[in-house]
Amino acid sequence: MPTPTVFRSSAAAPGERGLLLGRAHPERIRRNADFYDTLFRAVGAGPGDVREAGLAAFGHIAEAAPEVAEEIDGIARGARLPLHRIAALNARTEILGRSGHRHPECSTVVHAPADGRPPVTTQTWDWHDDMRDGWFVWHVRHPDGREIRTVTEYGIVGKIGVNGAGLGLHFNILGHASDTSTPDDRFPRLPVHVLARHVLDTCGTVEEAIRLATGTRVAASSSLTFTAFEAGRAQAATVELSPAGPAVLRPGADGYLLRTNHFVDPGLARGEALATEDPDTRHRLAALHARTAARPSPDASALRDTLDFHLGDGAALCCHADPGAALGRRWETLATVSLDVVASRLSVHAGGPCTAAAADWTVV
């Protein structure tokens, strides 16, 4: 895979920042929009449906996170695409989830030791192989000095990342029965990718991130895992999000917080959708528990090793596409990401954990 592109946004107003990104990478943004339009059509969402969903999502974003809405508008203008298409990119999880299109993807490992050492983290990002060159690293400097670094897709404002305050965020898609219900549009519901970015933009501690995430209404399910090193202590927590409500999970006694793609909270697990369709998410979580048990004091390299495990081994922690599969069914680990919350930096490898040890990493 190619070395990921890093786009650095100097201090600028949100609309200008989006405009400059759109102008710098219009072809890749348009290619992503075209790819998702193909996926949307495959699950029964035609152009009119996408337009309606995109504009509705943009209205919610403008109400709950107006600076992000300005940025999305700028991206659309810079790439010379209609606003609803960029808004639909940012709501792609919601549009696909409403149709029932789901696939377990992404595995996250966070270790928050209790002995005064900082946390270590790693996750895979598994998605369609057509998106191999559809993502980048965005380093944003806000005019007031705030900074974020995020691994995301062209046209989408955020996903996995870390901010200048030392708050890290890992991202896993979930699926819940409530994802396919019709939301009450009287209240704003942020797309989950926009919520991830909003957290990185506005929160400085794990508890602040928990309060924002649990207090935000969403229209699709996801798991946001937060981590930081605060006052000499490693902190970590996961917020499981669904339209039915949130739940908060903490690390186990061994310091590990492990995430795949199903609900762990007992109440939300009653509406589980992904694991009922594909049990691989449970197999991956079991594999992570077994593989981390042998690593009580891991460094980042040891965490990456836990993810070097394939379907033939019993669970697809590291995923490779079947080239003969149909469009929309070729799943691949596109990136492996580690967060350094002390230095407020991220490291990303374009590819899976099985190729990470011998490869160069991009550190931003």
Buried (B, 14 or more C-beta within 10 A) or exposed (E): BEEBBBBEBEBBBBBBBBBBBBBBBBEBBBBBBEBBBEBBEBBEBEEEBBBEBBBBBBBBBBEBBEBBBBBBBBBBBBBEBBBBBBBBBBBBBBBBBBBEBBBBBBBBBBBBBEEEBBBBBBBBBBBBBBBBBBBBBBBBBBEEEBBBBBBBBBBBBBBBBBBBBBBBBBBBBBBBBBBBEEBEEEEBBBBBBBBBBBBBBBBBBBBBBBEBBBEBBBBBBBBBBBBBBBEEBBBBBBBBBBBBBBBEBEBEEBBBBBBBBBBBBEEBBEBBBBBEBBEBBBBBBBBBEEBBEEBEEBEBEBBBBBBBBBBEEBBBBBBBBEEEEEEBEBBBBBBBBBBBBEEBBBBBBBBBBBBBEEEEBBBB
